[in-house]
């Protein structure tokens, strides 16, 4: 969606929220040179409703986007590209867009999606949702702690193959089998991996903490399972859809409202 709050352009403006590591009062999620992304700054980009529907994999993707954009922005500063008239104009436009998105987010924060609304959407759009739950074939790497998991995730993002990472870093017996767990289901013993895998892109790596053990894992294959899906299984996806639709309506309502209040709008 053109005006979607969660956009890479909005992530670019995280530079205005970033601070020096020594000044950060909130836990740090990522760092590029002396520029950091704090948990509080990251959380502030989303409304409560949006935050509740984000999977761990999606959050990780936005953090990785921040790292990539920060690297590019720092390189642009080193080359003094920010001094060009064209780039200054684009930065001004980006700043306005982030402010506009903040207005939309503020209005969205007051909108609640009720259980009745969720169920009615599911009933009307039942054909959009599968009849059976997906099953995920998981490959995993157990590491010693969160710091090791974060470090390994960075290596994978930098190009290390997952198979190589299993051989080099896994500390569990499953390492000898390539870290392959097989297919996991929502109702099975490894349901925590199933829950964490929902929403991940194919081969996208993510972190899971289970029973005080830390894992980096990915989905290598998925298939339609035998367990029948029901309303509860699709609630998060339905909530995301409804919020996305409401976001478009909020944007249009805000623009109409502001145009009525402002008579100094001119087109040349």
N, C-alpha and C positions, 0 to 999 in steps of 0.2 A: 504494500500500500504506500502511495506517494508520501503521505504525511505520517507514516508510522513512527511512533515514539522511539522504538528500538531500532535504530538505523546506525550504520557505520558512521554517518556524518555526525550523529549525536555522540557516538563514542569518541570521535576525534576531539570534541570539546571537553573531554575528560581532563585535558591538559589544564583547564582552568580550575579543576577540583584537585588535581594532583599536588602533592607537597613533598618536601624533603623528608627523607626517612626519619631523621631525628625529630621532626615536628609532628609525625603522625601519631595521633592518639588512638586510632582504630587499627585493628590487625591489618597487615599488609598482604594483599593477594598476589601482587606481581610488582616487579621492579625492572626498569631499564635504565642503566647508569644511575644517576641520582634522582630519577623521577619515579615516583611510586603510585600505585593504585591501591587505595585503602578500601577495606570492606564497606565502610560508611559511604564513601564516594560512589562506589559501585551500586550499593543498595539504593542510593538516592535517585538513580536513573529510572527507577521503575515505580509505578503505583503499587499499592498493596495488592490489588487484584492481579496485576501482571506478575508480581513477584511470587505469588502463591501458585501460579501455573507453570513457572520455569523449572525444567528438569535440571539435574546436576550437569548433564552433558551440555545443555543450552547455556547455562551460566559459564561453564568452562570455555565454550566457544566465544562468548563475548569478551572474556578475559584475554583469550588468545588474540582476538581482534584488536584489543587495546594495545597489547605488546607490539603487534605488527605495525599499527598506526603510529605508535610512539617512536619506533625505530625509524620509520620513514620521515616523521616530522622532525626528529632530531637531525637527521641527515640533511633535510631541507634547510634547517637553521644554520648548519655548518657551512653550507654552500651559499648562504645569504639569500636564498630564494624568497624569503619572507619580505624582503624589501621591495619586491616588484609590485607595480600598481595592480596588475591582474590578480596576484595572490592576495593582496590586501582586500581587494573587492570581494573575492571569494570567501575570505575569512569573515568579512562583515556580514555576508549573506548567511554563512554557516551559524554565526552568533545569533542572528535574528531567528533562524530556524530552530535553534535550541531553545530560545526563549518562547517561541510559539509552541513548541512541544511541551514546555513546562506548563503553559496555560492549559493545554489539552489534558496533561497528566493531572493537574489540580482538579479539573472538572470530573475526570474519570474516577478520581479517588473517592468521590461522593456517590458513585454508582455501585450498588451491590447487586450481585446476581443471586437470586433466591433459588432454593431447591426446586420449587415449582417451575421456575423459568428454565432451569437446566433440564428437568424431566420433560417438559413440553417440547423443548428443542429436540431432544432425543427422539421423542415420539414422532414428531413431524418429519425429521430427517433420518429415520431409522435406516433407510437404505444406504446412507453414506458410511455407515459403520459396519465393520465385519461381523459375521455371526460367531466366529471363533477367535479366541485370543491368540496372538502371535507367540511363538517360542523362539528363544535366542540361543544360538550356539556361541558360547563365550570362551575367549582365550584370555588368560589372566597371568599376572606377575605379582607374587607377594613380596613386599619389601618391608623394611624394619619399622619405618615411621612415616609420618606425613611429609617431613622434609625430603626423605628419599623418594617418596611418590611424586612430589612436585618436581624434583630434579629430573626424574626419569621422564615425566610427562614433557618437560622441556626438551629433552634429548629426542624423544619421538617426534615432537613438532619440528625439530631441526633436521629430521631426515633419517634418523635411525630406524631400521626395520623392527617391527614388533617381535618377529621370530628371534632376531639377534638379541633383543632386549630380554626375552625370556631366558635365553641361554646364559646371558651375562649377569643378570641381576636377580632372578627369582631365587628365593630362599626356601622354597617348599618342595616336597617330593614330586609334586605335579610338574615340576620343571622338566623332568626326564621325559614326560609325554608331550612336551611342547607347550605346556600350560593350558592344554585344552580341557575344558570342563564338560563339554558336550552341551546338549540343549537343556536350557533351564526354563521352568514354567512359573507362573504366578503362584500356583498352589503347592509347588514342590519345596524341598528342603533348602534350595538355593534361591528362594523367592526374592531375597534382597538384591541379588544380581539382576533378576528380571526387572524389578522396580527401577533400578539404576539405569538399565539399558533402554527403557522406554524413552523415545525421543532422540536417541543417539543416531547420528548418520552412520552408514556402513563404514566399518574400520576406524571410526572416530574413537580415540582413547579417552578414558575417563578414570576418575579415582573413586574408590569405595572403601569405607571403613566399616568393617563388620566384626563384632566380637573382639574389639581391640586389635584386630589385624588390618593392615593396610594393603590395598590391592590397586594396581593399574590394570585395566581390562579393556577389551574391545569386543564388538559383535562381529563375528566373521560370516555369519549366515543367519537368516531368520526364515521361519516357515509358519504356516497356519497350523495351530494345534488342535487338539480334540476338546479342550475345555471351552464350553460355550460362554461367550461374552455377554455381559448384562450392562445395565445403565451405570452401575458403580464403576465399571472398568473404563468407561469413556468420559467420566465427569470432568477430568482435567482438560481433555481435548475439547469438550463442549464449551467449557468455561472460556478457553482461549478463543474459540470461534465467536462466541457472543461478545466478548470484550472487543475483538477486532471489528466487529460490525458496529458496536456502539461507538468506537473511536471515530469512525468515519462520520457518524451522525453528530457526534460532539463537535468535531472540526467544522462541519457545515453550519451548525447552529451558532457556534462562536463567531464565525465570520459574518453571518447575517446580523447577529446582535451588534457587533462592533461597527459594522457599516451603517446601521441605523443610528448609532450614537455619534458618528463622526461625519460631519458634512464637508470636511476639507479633504476630499479625495478627488484627484484630478488625473485624467488620462490625456496625454499629448500625442 
